[in-house]
């Protein structure tokens, strides 16, 4: 579904992206002055962060620097990490002065606290939606890291609860707050490329093997493993590292398609002005190279049909060739981009790299015609929306996060429901769309350069999915539809 409303909201939110301490939302003309009043504005947003080991600690430091925001509490199911971060807050550093925080090991106790306005969630993917729903139902505004969900229907639940509670709920797809990205998108949407013919998301990011362990492992003694698992089925740990490597276990993660790739998927969908679910999805790929305990694809091409315009997403975790597996793991590039988005149009391409503060228009000869620069503060945008109690001020509202996350999930579902096949069978499956066929051919050449013989090492030919609108299931495919839903285990049902 092509959508102009998304651009209108982004423009209005961008117009008020600068946060001013102690001030309610500014009222840029003309639209925001007519926005509905949802509740009293506040001079200070008191915020807590859940999940502190990596991205969550970045949240703490970023929010602590936003005028009008005070980080007052931390929460983590790893008591050692929680104690360490609280101590670091008390000490301060060159980025921010010291401050005191309350600490919580159980998110439910945190949500029940009446002196907290907003929650930032940076836990593993499989608990994002659960925590977001619980927090909003407890009356808190919510910032949910990307992807906002682990399976498709969780994202819709977040959207529904945000609408019912009228709370601010933001997606952690921060590129939407960057000036360069917004201006380049306005160029694309304004017809600067003519008709958009295809959009390509790229995640060529080095991912070395995570190792192999024999049998079940103990989770770290400092971790409440039951709470860490939350809504997903209980399983003993079957990899060396509990932390971070959960990304490559589809029981808790979404592979690089939903890790790094969600940022690029969000931009690719935005470039198409597509504000609904895709029409169809198909994955080709697998996990190649040295055997390890991961089960997510490290090499994958996903085709998503958006009203006849193809959105292609390419994941490569192996380096450019076998020699690089013994070296620095330098990665391939497509038109100079390894992690980013290439929008193909009648008048050339617009390319977004992983540096969200820069984008460029190239003509068909590969020459730069126009460039856009400028960053943004996604955390400040969230704080301002919370201070004004106005979700419409968000540059990345939860609906956008849900849709872009779902695009990633369909690629994984297609893979999970697929069958093993050889290179010829995969090429035949890819022939349905010229752009997909070309992308598959390049992927096959990449695998060959890494010493992978598809004649003896089959890949997974994903199931062709037809998406049911508006519920997000799969047409005439109960097994695939089941993978789009989450039945949470008690007591983590939501």
Number of C-alpha atoms within 10 A of each C-alpha: 13 13 13 12 11 18 17 12 19 19 18 20 23 21 16 20 27 16 23 17 15 16 16 21 24 17 14 13 10 9 12 19 12 9 12 9 11 12 11 11 19 18 17 19 24 20 24 28 28 28 23 24 19 13 14 21 17 14 22 23 16 17 24 22 16 20 18 22 24 20 26 20 22 28 27 27 22 20 17 14 18 22 15 12 21 19 15 14 20 13 13 14 11 6 10 13 12 15 16 15 17 12 19 20 18 14 19 14 10 23 23 14 12 10 12 20 21 28 26 29 30 27 23 22 25 27 23 24 28 23 26 30 23 21 24 23 16 16 17 26 31 29 27 28 25 28 34 37 31 30 27 27 21 25 27 22 18 27 20 15 17 24 13 11 15 17 24 27 33 32 26 25 26 21 24 27 26 22 22 24 26 25 17 24 23 15 16 23 19 10 13 19 21 15 13 21 17 20 26 25 30 28 28 27 21 18 14 15 18 16 13 14 14 9 9 12 14 13 17 13 10 12 17 16 18 12 17 17 19 19 22 20 13 12 10 13 16 18 23 17 16 17 13 11 17 20 23 23 17 17 18 19 24 30 24 25 34 27 19 21 27 27 28 28 30 26 26 26 24 22 23 24 20 20 19 21 23 27 17 22 27 26 33 30 27 20 19 21 17 12 12 16 17 21 18 23 28 26 25 27 26 29 26 25 19 22 13 11 13 23 26 25 27 26 25 29 23 28 25 20 20 18 14 14 17 9 10 10 19 16 18 20 13 14 10 11 19 20 26 26 29 28 24 20 20 14 16 22 27 27 22 28 19 18 15 22 19 19 26 21 25 19 17 13 7 11 11 14 12 12 15 16 17 15 18 20 19 24 23 23 25 30 31 35 27 30 28 23 22 25 24 18 28 29 32 28 26 27 22 24 28 28 25 32 29 30 27 28 25 32 28 28 26 23 26 20 17 20 14 16 19 16 20 11 14 24 19 10 20 23 13 10 13 11 19 25 18 14 21 24 16 14 20 20 14 20 22 14 15 19 14 17 14 16 11 10 13 19 25 24 26 26 21 20 25 19 21 16 13 8 11 21 23 22 14 12 13 11 12 20 19 14 20 21 15 17 13 14 14 11 9 16 13 17
